[in-house]
Amino acid sequence: MIVYRLCKKEYINDLSGYGAEMNSGRWNGKGTPALYTSGSRAFAMLEVAVHVPFGIRPINYYMITIEIPEEAEITKINTTDLPENWNRNPFARSTQYMGDDFLKANIDLVLQVPSATVTGDYNYIINPRHSDLKSLKIISAEPFEFDSRLFKR
């Protein structure tokens, strides 16, 4: 499976999940590392864009293409498994607990989660502490320029 990650240049080889560990996210609490990826380039771009203040165009980003081996086990969370309003902002602690439980159990390498941004799409949370992390392959890291029309005032 191929997944995508959009990040600053200095993090193109960093699969540690440190950023999410320090800042938390919808699927992990502070102190729990997680590597957030998406199933498409466009979706990876959108997931970054929704977190940028309106009118500010992100710069110095790279699109990272990561290959997850086909034999990697994936735990899936469906929207039917989630509480009402799981996709609200700010995000619910309940989704962080679910992600933290997955990451700390350290059974599977990948957690497939529904997107809070686009209904029907998925993000893939990679457990950086899983022993199979070394099986991931960074296929490419290419400069990425955000279309300025997305950030017009």
Secondary structure, 3 states (H helix, E strand, C coil): CEEEEEEEHHHCCCCCCHHHHHHCECCECCCCCCEEEECCHHHHHHHHHCCCCCCCCCCCEEEEEEECCCCCCEEECCHHHCCCCCCCCCCCHHHHHHHHHHHHHCCCCEEEEECCCCCCCEEEEECCCCHHHHHCEEEEEEEECCCHHHHCC
